[in-house]
Amino acid sequence: MMTVSGLTLVSRILGFLRDVLIARFVGTGPVADAFVAAFRFPNMFRRIFGEGAYNAAFVPLFGRKCEEQGSEAAVGFARNTFSALVWAVGILTLVAIPCMHWIMMVVVPGFLPKFEKDLGGIGHGKSFYECRVDVKGAREIYFQITGKSEAAVRHWSARTRVEDMHLLDPEGNKRKLLVSLKDEGFPIVASGQKEIASEGLILTQLSLSGDKHSGVGRNVDPRKRFVPREGEDVLEVIFGMDPTGLARIQLPQDHGMEQFVVQVMVGKVDEGAEIREAVLRIFRNHPENFDLTVALSRIMFCYLFFMALVAHLSGVLNTFKYFAVPAGAPILLNLVMLGSLGLVWFMRWEGDLEVGKSLAWGVALAGFLQFVVLWIACSRAGAAMVPHKPLWNPELKKLLFLMGPGVIAAGIQQVNLLVGGVIASFQQGAISTLYYADRVNQLPLGMIGIALGIVLLPEVTRRLRSGREAEAAHSILRGMELAMLLTLPAAAAMVAVHEPLIQGLFAGEKFSAEDVAKTGWALAGFALGLPGYVLIKVLQPAYFAREDTKRPMIMAGVAVAVNIGCSLLLFRLLLPGGYGHVGIAIATAVSAWVNVVLLWRGMDGFVTIPRAEWQRLLRMALASLLMGAVVYLAGLALESWLSGTLWQRMIALALIVGTGITVYGALALSLGATSLSALRSSLMAGRGREN
């Protein structure tokens, strides 16, 4: 575990550096949302296959082959499985890449337009539309006219008028979007709201109330020079589209509105004039988000192919007790992506398609390099994997039978994140916000939970195969104790100083104070479930070692159902304030603890917790709570440094983390949650087993 955790720590630190740079280059804007949504697929499969789920099916079968028939027969089984994997995942990749447009329609439905009309189909007539867009948690509304040529865009932009724009609050009251005559430039103002920024809209007509003296209203063309009279107010306003065909209305921060209502009028085309093909769309996310997500997904999907093969090679090496190379392989991903970000900096690309494509190609290259490194390691271990025509034998059938349920069971967190991402696509910026929060949450999860799962599975499998059930149960119990000793304080700290952590790591020019607050609260929500997700990784080997993947799959299915229900409920409740994504994070935490309870009950007493262990657990919880209070005060004391320069933020974070570790260590020892002798004996036992 120390080998896996140490290399995972290096990978996570490099990953943090990578994400800090991504946050600085693209923030939480359209490119960030598109890249994160596209990266979710390969990253999810890396975690599902590469961090334990594939091992849930393959390692027990491979380990039994080694124990019963020797390494030569086991390697033959592994080669046949490897060949089948090459064919299956290769065909999946070739089919999925051209179908990515339809796949992304399911994965990020919030990126799709909320209104779409073929303008060419209007013919020589004119049309009038009323459109309603759900704006709970939305930041912006976009109008877009696209055509086969710039001439088509200019043609229809000149004929498109937007009027009667208003917002509806939760009670159904209108908040009209008018313009102010008091300031030069006619800024848009929502009734009862703050000033609203807009781009791409041209004022074409104002209906004014009567002035103070005559009381007679009038209509004026603001494109022509006119002088406002005393007492005049704007009653109605009509906007046109500028020739670019793209307009944006930035909604007030924390507006709390339910719907955006707009009337669009498309003017008549002269008889005999050419009817140009174009489409009018209205979005609540940037119009380029969806197409950019599709483009980046196509580039990165080949990473899935290599990750499936890497998972297989990792399972072979882990069973032979070669843990270092599989655990260190993800470091290559972060190094290559840091190189891609360096290229972005060198080329001076800023927040556009080149940034996203550079990162996407980096992901694809990293997958290939990881495969090459692990293939060489397997070859040196005497288990070279050379693909051939797979032999469809009973062993391969059993692997597939076990793998389906095992992938779902062991990959529950990734399934929950995928579900959360689908829901989060309906709140602008939520996908990237959840991503940054999850990256911080993944540090203790990767170092502790995933490392424990990787090491425990072959260990418990060997002990059960040799009839030592009591020793297998003891391994699970020790894993639970170690998991709680390390994750309870991590969870308490992330809840206590959620904003200082995010501010110190990601704050920058494109990562605003609002982004810090929203990401910080998402981190706090994820942290509530951190001990639960680690316990899942510890308890599942008790099932997988017996080749039982069906029951964990059913339990994971129940947990996912709970996650979907809680996500939809909490997302809707918190969305009006712009924090719907926090509901998704809390829902994943609830789902994790539901899964823990089901796994524990399903073991039917295989592992029992003595009274002394319960007492230690309570002492760990108390020490974690007290430590959380201390780091909260430390965060307040260092608030000015956390808002300062990069070096000041790094020093402040180091002081907060160092204080937390020191305080928790002292409290854990003084309260009797653990002891130096217990830690020393566990370490020596681990060294003895390794030797």
GUGU-9977 format. One record per residue (C-alpha): x, y, z. Coordinates in steps of 0.1 Angstrom, whole numbers. Each point is the difference from the previous one (the first is absolute). Layout:
# residues N
       u       v       w
       X       Y       Z
...
***
This chain:
# residues 691
       u       v       w
       0       0       0
      29      24       8
      13      -6     -36
     -33       6     -16
      -9      30      22
      34      16      -4
      -1      -1     -38
     -36      10       0
      10      30      21
      25      10     -26
     -26      -4     -27
     -26      20      19
      25      28       7
       8       3     -37
     -38      -2      -6
      -5      29      23
      26      20     -18
     -17      -9     -33
     -34      10      12
      13      33      15
      14       8     -35
     -32     -10     -17
     -19      22      24
      23      29      -8
      -2      -5     -37
     -37      -7      -5
     -17       5      34
     -36     -13       1
     -10      13     -34
     -12     -17     -32
      34     -16      -9
       3     -14      36
     -35     -14       0
       5     -16     -34
      34     -15       9
     -12     -13      34
     -31     -15     -16
      20     -17     -27
      28     -11      24
     -26     -16      23
      -3     -31     -23
      36     -10      -2
       7      11      36
     -30     -20      12
      12     -31     -18
      35       5      13
     -14       0      36
     -25     -29      -6
      25     -23     -19
      33      13      13
      -8       5      36
     -16     -32      11
     -32      -9     -19
      16     -21     -27
      21     -16      26
     -32     -10      19
      -6     -26     -28
      34      -8     -14
      23      -1      31
     -20     -28      19
       0     -22     -31
      36       7      -9
      10      -5      36
     -18     -33       2
      18     -12     -32
      33       9      16
      -8     -19      32
     -15     -31     -16
      18      -4     -34
      31      21       2
      11      32     -16
       4     -13     -35
     -37     -10      -2
     -10      33      16
      20      20     -26
     -17     -20     -28
     -33       9      14
      11      37       3
      11       0     -36
     -33     -13     -13
     -19      26      21
      23      27     -13
      -7     -10     -36
     -38       0       6
       3      35      16
      19      14     -30
     -27     -11     -23
     -30      10      21
      13      35      10
      14       6     -34
     -33      -6     -17
     -17      22      27
      24      28      -7
      -5      -1     -38
     -38       0       4
      -1      27      28
      21      27     -17
     -23       7     -30
     -30      -3      23
      14      25      26
     -26      26      -9
     -29     -22      11
      19     -12      31
       6      35      11
     -36       9      -4
      -7     -25      28
      31      10      21
      -3      38      -1
     -37       8     -10
       3      34      17
      24      11     -27
     -27      -4     -27
     -20      30     -12
     -33       8      18
     -16      14     -32
       9      -8     -36
     -17      12     -32
      10      -5     -37
      -3      36     -14
       3     -12     -36
     -33     -18       5
     -18      33       6
       2       8     -37
     -12      34     -10
     -23       4      30
       8      11      35
      -2     -18      33
      -6       8      37
      12     -23      28
      -3       1      38
      28     -20      18
       3      -9      36
      33     -11      15
       6     -14      34
      26      23      16
       3     -15      35
      37       3       8
       8      13     -35
      25      27      -6
      -7      10     -36
     -24      -3     -29
      13      -2     -35
     -17       7     -34
      18     -15     -30
      -7       1     -37
      21     -25     -20
       1      -5     -38
      20     -16     -27
      17      34      -7
       6      33      16
     -24      16     -25
     -28     -23      13
       7      11      36
       0      37      -9
     -31      -5     -21
     -21     -15      29
      17      21      27
     -14      31     -17
     -35     -14       1
      -1     -14      35
     -15      21      28
      -1      -8      37
     -26      16      23
     -20      -3      32
      29     -17      19
      -8      -6      36
       8     -23      29
     -25     -19      21
       7      -4      38
     -12     -31      19
     -34      17       6
      -5       7     -37
       6      38       3
      16      17     -30
      34      17       0
       2      18     -33
      33       6     -18
       0      36     -12
      26      27      -5
       9      30      20
       0      35     -15
      20      14      29
      34     -13     -11
      17       3     -34
       0     -33     -18
     -35     -11      11
      10     -29      24
     -26     -27       4
     -16      -1      34
     -24     -26      14
     -29      14      20
       9      -3      37
      34     -15      -9
      35      12      -7
      14      12     -33
       4     -28     -26
      29      -3     -24
      -8      -8     -36
      19      -5     -33
     -11      -4     -36
     -34      17       5
      -8      32     -18
     -27      24      12
     -24       6     -28
     -31      16      16
     -10      15      33
     -35       6      12
       1      29      24
     -25      12      26
     -14      36      -1
      24      27      11
      -7      22      30
     -15      29     -19
     -20     -14     -29
      -7     -34      13
       1     -14     -36
      19     -32      -6
      21      -7     -31
      20     -26     -18
      36       8      -9
      28     -17     -19
      30       0      24
      24      -5     -30
      -8      36      -9
       8      30      21
     -27      10      24
      -3      18      33
     -18     -16      29
     -27      23      15
      -5       6      37
     -21     -27      16
       2     -25     -29
       4     -36       9
       4     -31     -23
     -31     -20      -3
      10     -25     -27
      32      -7     -19
       7     -20     -31
      35     -13      -7
      16     -12     -33
      29     -24      -5
      33      13     -11
      16     -15     -32
      20     -26      19
     -32     -19       9
      10      -5      36
     -15      18      30
       4      -5      37
     -19      13      30
      18      -5      33
     -25      -5      28
       4      16      34
      21     -20      25
     -22     -20      24
     -31      12     -19
     -23     -27      14
     -22       1     -31
     -19     -30     -14
      -5       7     -37
      12      23     -28
     -28       9     -24
       7      17     -34
     -19       7     -32
      19      -3     -32
     -13      14     -33
      16     -10     -33
      -7      26     -27
     -13      -6     -35
      23      -7     -29
      -7      19     -32
     -19     -19     -27
      25     -15     -25
      30       4      23
      21     -31       7
     -10     -20      31
      32      -7      19
       3     -30      23
       7       9      37
     -11     -11      35
     -10      21      30
       9     -15      34
      -3      11      36
      23     -15      26
       5       2      38
      37     -11      -5
      25      13     -24
     -10     -11     -36
      34     -16      -6
      -1     -23      30
     -17     -29     -16
      19      -1     -33
      33       5      19
      -9     -28      24
      -6     -24     -29
      32      10     -17
      21      -5      31
     -18     -33       9
       9     -14     -34
      37       8       6
       1     -14      35
     -21     -31      -4
      29     -20     -12
      14       4      36
     -28     -24      10
      15     -27     -23
      34       3      16
     -14       2      36
     -18     -33      -4
      33     -17     -10
      19      18      27
     -25     -13      26
       6     -35     -12
      38       4       1
      -3      15      35
     -21     -29      13
      28     -25     -12
      27      21      16
     -19       5      33
      -7     -38       3
      38      -6      -4
       5      27      27
      15      26     -23
     -19      31      13
      23      28      -9
      -3       2     -38
     -39      -2      -1
      -3      26      28
      25      23     -17
     -15      -2     -35
     -25      29       6
      30      23       6
       5      -1     -38
     -34      14      -6
       7      31      22
      35       5     -15
     -13      -1     -35
     -29      24       8
      24      23      17
      20       0     -32
     -32       8     -20
      -7      29      24
      36      12      -5
      -6       0     -38
     -32      20       6
      21      25      20
      28       1     -26
     -24       5     -29
     -20      27      20
     -33     -18      -6
     -28      14      22
     -33     -18       8
      -8     -11     -36
      -2     -32     -20
      38      -4      -1
       2      -3      38
     -26     -27       1
      15     -19     -29
      35       2      14
     -12     -15      33
     -20     -27     -18
      29     -12     -21
      21       0      32
     -25     -24      15
       1     -23     -30
      38      -1      -1
       2      -7      37
     -22     -31      -4
      23     -14     -26
      31       7      21
     -15     -17      31
      -8     -31     -21
      35      -2     -13
      16       3      34
     -23     -27      16
       4     -23     -30
      38       2       4
      -3      -7      38
     -21     -31      -7
      24     -13     -25
      29       4      25
     -21     -19      25
      -3     -29     -24
     -36       7     -10
       2      17     -34
     -35       7     -13
      -1      -6     -38
     -35       2     -15
     -13     -29     -21
     -33     -13     -11
     -18      -5      33
     -11     -35      11
     -36       1      12
       4     -25      29
     -19      -4      33
      26      21      19
      -5      30     -23
     -38      -4       3
       3       0      38
      22      31      -1
     -26      19     -20
     -28     -12      22
      18      13      31
      14      32     -17
     -34      16      -8
     -13       1      35
      35       7      14
       5      31     -21
     -33      14      11
       6      -9      37
      36      12       3
      -6      31     -22
     -30      14      19
      17      33       7
       7       5     -36
     -36      -9      -9
     -12      25      25
      23      27     -14
     -13      -8     -35
     -36       3      12
       9      33      18
      17      13     -32
     -32      -6     -20
     -20      20      25
      27      26       4
       0       8     -37
     -32      20       7
      20      25      21
      26      20     -18
      35      -6      14
     -12     -28      23
      18     -28     -18
      34      16       3
      -8      12      36
      -8     -36      10
      32     -12     -18
      23      23      20
     -17     -10      33
       2     -37      -8
      37       3      -8
       7      12      35
     -22     -27      14
      18     -26     -21
      33       6      18
      -8     -19      32
     -23     -24     -18
      27     -10     -24
      28      -2      26
     -21     -20      25
     -31     -16     -14
      12     -10     -35
      34     -11      14
     -17     -21      27
     -23     -16     -26
      29      -9     -24
      21     -16      28
     -28     -17      19
     -16     -18     -30
      29     -24      -8
       9      -3      37
     -36     -11      10
      -2     -22     -31
      31     -20      10
     -11      -4      36
     -35     -12      -9
      14     -24     -27
      22     -15      26
     -28      -4      26
      12      28      23
     -34      18       4
       8      15      34
      32      16     -14
     -19      13     -30
     -26      16      23
      27      14      22
      16      17     -31
     -34      16      -8
      -3      12      36
      35      15       0
      -8      17     -33
     -31      16      15
      19      12      30
      27      16     -21
     -25      15     -24
     -19      17      28
      32      11      17
      10      19     -32
     -32      11     -16
     -20      13      29
      25      29       6
       2       6     -37
     -37       3      -3
      -2      23      31
      27      23     -14
     -16       3     -34
     -33       9      15
      16      25      25
      22      19     -25
     -18      -8     -33
       4      35     -14
      36       7      11
      11     -33     -16
     -16       9     -33
      11      36       2
      36     -10       7
       1     -25     -28
     -20      15     -29
      -8      37       5
      12      22     -29
     -10      24     -27
     -24     -25     -16
     -10     -17      33
     -20      27      18
     -11       3      36
     -34     -13     -11
      17     -31     -15
      19      -5      32
     -31       1      21
     -20     -24     -22
      29     -24      -4
       7       1      38
     -36      -9       9
       1     -29     -25
      32     -12      16
     -18       0      34
     -28     -20     -14
      23     -26     -15
      20      -2      32
     -30     -11      20
       1     -33     -20
      38      -5       0
       2     -25      28
     -29     -19     -16
      17      -3     -34
      32     -12      17
     -20     -26      20
     -15     -12     -33
      35      -7     -13
       8     -19      31
     -32     -21       3
      -4     -10     -37
      31     -24       0
     -19     -22      24
     -25      -6     -28
      23       1     -30
      25     -25      15
     -28     -25       0
      -8       8     -36
     -33      16      11
      -6      31     -21
     -37      -3      -3
     -10      10      35
      23      31       1
     -14      10     -34
     -36      -1      14
      11      20      30
      17      25     -22
     -31       2     -21
     -21       9      30
      26      27      10
       0      15     -35
     -38       1       1
       3      19      33
      25      23     -15
     -22       8     -30
     -30       7      23
      20      22      24
      18      18     -28
     -32      10     -18
     -16      11      33
      29      20      14
      11      14     -34
     -35      15      -5
      -1      13      36
      34      17      -2
       0      11     -36
     -18      33       4
      29      13      21
      26     -13     -25
      11     -29      22
     -19     -29     -16
      33     -18      -6
       6      -2      38
     -32     -21       2
      16     -24     -24
      31      -3      22
     -21      -6      31
     -20     -26     -19
      32     -20      -8
       9       0      37
     -34     -13      10
       3     -27     -27
      34     -11      13
     -12      -5      35
     -31     -20     -13
      24     -23     -18
      22      -4      31
     -30     -11      20
     -11     -25     -26
      35     -15      -4
       4      -4      38
     -34     -17       4
       7     -23     -30
      31     -15      16
     -21     -18      26
      25       3      28
      31     -10     -20
      17      30      16
      -9      10      36
      11      32      17
      10      -6      37
     -10      25      27
      36      14       2
      -1       8     -38
     -33      19       5
      16      21      27
      30       7     -21
     -23      11     -28
     -18      25      23
      33      14      11
      11       4     -36
     -33      19      -7
       6      23      31
      36       7     -10
     -12       8     -36
     -26      25      12
      24      18      24
      26       2     -28
     -27      14     -23
      -7      28      24
      37       8       3
       6       1     -38
     -32      22      -4
      16      25      24
      33      -3     -19
     -18       8     -32
     -16      31      15
      34      11      14
      17      -4     -35
     -29      15     -20
      21      30     -12
      28     -23     -12
     -25     -23     -18
     -11      31     -20
      35      11      -8
      26     -11     -25
       6     -36     -12
      29      -5      24
     -20      14      30
     -29     -24      -8
      23     -30      -3
      17       9      34
     -34       5      16
     -13     -34     -13
      32     -17      12
      -5      16      35
     -37     -11       1
       8     -36     -11
      30      -2      23
     -20      12      29
     -28     -25      -7
      24     -29      -2
      18       9      31
     -31       7      21
     -17     -32     -12
      31     -21       6
       3      13      36
     -38      -4       7
      -1     -35     -15
      29     -12      22
     -12      18      31
     -36     -12      -3
      10     -35      -7
     -13      -2     -36
      32     -17     -10
      35      -5      14
      35       1     -13
       5     -37       8
     -32      -9     -20
      12      21     -30
      35     -15       3
     -13     -36       1
     -23       5     -30
      29      15     -20
      24     -29      10
     -28     -26      -9
      -4      16     -34
      38      -1      -6
       0     -36      11
     -27     -10     -24
      17      19     -28
      33     -18       7
***
